[in-house]
Amino acid sequence: MSSSNDASRPASLATLCIHAGQHPDPIHGAVMTPIVLSSTFAQDGPGAHKGFDYSRAGNPTRDALEGCYAALEGAKHAIAFGSGCAATTSLLLLLKSGDHVLVGDDVYGGTFRIFDKVMKQFGIDATFLDMSDPAKVKEALRPSTKLVWMETPSNPMLKIFDIAAIADIAKKHGAWLAVDNTFATPMLQQPLALGATMAVHSVTKYMNGHSDVIGGAIMTSDDALAERLHFIQKSVGAVPSPFDCYMVLRGLKTLAVRMDRHVASARTLATWLEARPQVERVLYPGLTSHKGHALAERQMMGPGGMISFELRGGLGASAAFLKALRIFACAESLGGVESLAEHPAIMTHASLPADARRALGIGDGLLRLSVGLEDEGDLRGDLDRGFAAAKNA
Ligand SMILES: *Cc1c(COP(=O)(O)O)cnc(C)c1O
């Protein structure tokens, strides 16, 4: 970023979204970061390069994006990956056989699958637990616990876990705390400032914001960990393409305004949904009825754009509801400009065993909404269509 006249005032997040990590191109002065597609870089002599030698190890477009990622999470370092799952897997490559991980019980289905089906083969053991009570996390620690992994707000139950309290417990044990900050984004929650060792993202969601890139990231201020993660990034090679990096840089420019609108519309819709007779309960951290409401007010700058709710009438009603929607697309994923609605038990959380789903409360009537940036009244009208169809199902 260019230097400011008032050097004492740090740039706010909204400004960092637009400028961090980016400089006008020194050759042509291009204001927007060029997409450098080259896989290799000419050297003046053996080993005498200008900071880049091969694009798996480093790339100018990716460098700019990593600078932006780091600034947004208030981190010294950021490492970009080709997907959220690649970020998760690369982070777990910091562990070795015999290590144990404590994982929040209500995580993204793909994250559960990495622990349950992939890392198990390499002798990494995971315990899943509800982290709503930090004392339970402390009790579950083992001498071999190296990592505590959580998502807050969680998916799809939107539970809120106490980052500062759990960071403290992990630190005293000598374990890292990784927080998947995909649902909140740095605009609404800053895990590193609350004591987490690493923030992890599926940038596929709000960070890119337009449902046209798959990407992931890890941010940390721990120099030694960052060095190891950069080593894993280049060694394993789960890197994003320069074009995708450019796309995310472009998406991030509007992150602040997008999150404002997502939160405003979700707040209104959650309150409206709660008053509907066909709705059993609404899970939204911004509602005073939500178990984690007070904690969310403390550790977040806003309750986010995701709403889960339970519709009366079981599977028939849920299916009819989703089929009747015309603005909300019935689709997996979240965090784009467009609104999405889905059925976690059949769609996003199918990789969870049925008994685990039941224990979490992911039943046939549970629906999850990603509230987009369309007119809020239009969205309400669309949900009304869903309620009418569910009544007749
Ligand atoms: C989507 C998602 C992931 C996985 O990210 P991909 O980019 O799909 O690989 C991880 N965590 C959360 C919370 C997600 O929503």
PDBQT file of the ligand as one rigid body, heavy atoms in Angstrom, charges set to zero:
ROOT
HETATM    1  C1  LIG A 401     -16.697 -25.330   1.983  1.00  0.00    +0.000 C 
HETATM    2  C2  LIG A 401     -16.039 -25.407   3.299  1.00  0.00    +0.000 A 
HETATM    3  C3  LIG A 401     -14.798 -26.036   3.455  1.00  0.00    +0.000 A 
HETATM    4  C4  LIG A 401     -14.100 -26.756   2.315  1.00  0.00    +0.000 C 
HETATM    5  O1  LIG A 401     -13.652 -25.863   1.357  1.00  0.00    +0.000 OA
HETATM    6  P1  LIG A 401     -13.529 -26.170  -0.231  1.00  0.00    +0.000 P 
HETATM    7  O2  LIG A 401     -13.084 -24.855  -0.758  1.00  0.00    +0.000 OA
HETATM    8  O3  LIG A 401     -14.854 -26.628  -0.710  1.00  0.00    +0.000 OA
HETATM    9  O4  LIG A 401     -12.490 -27.241  -0.363  1.00  0.00    +0.000 OA
HETATM   10  C5  LIG A 401     -14.225 -26.027   4.712  1.00  0.00    +0.000 A 
HETATM   11  N1  LIG A 401     -14.838 -25.431   5.759  1.00  0.00    +0.000 NA
HETATM   12  C6  LIG A 401     -16.017 -24.818   5.645  1.00  0.00    +0.000 A 
HETATM   13  C7  LIG A 401     -16.647 -24.184   6.836  1.00  0.00    +0.000 C 
HETATM   14  C8  LIG A 401     -16.663 -24.784   4.417  1.00  0.00    +0.000 A 
HETATM   15  O5  LIG A 401     -17.870 -24.190   4.309  1.00  0.00    +0.000 OA
ENDROOT
TORSDOF 0
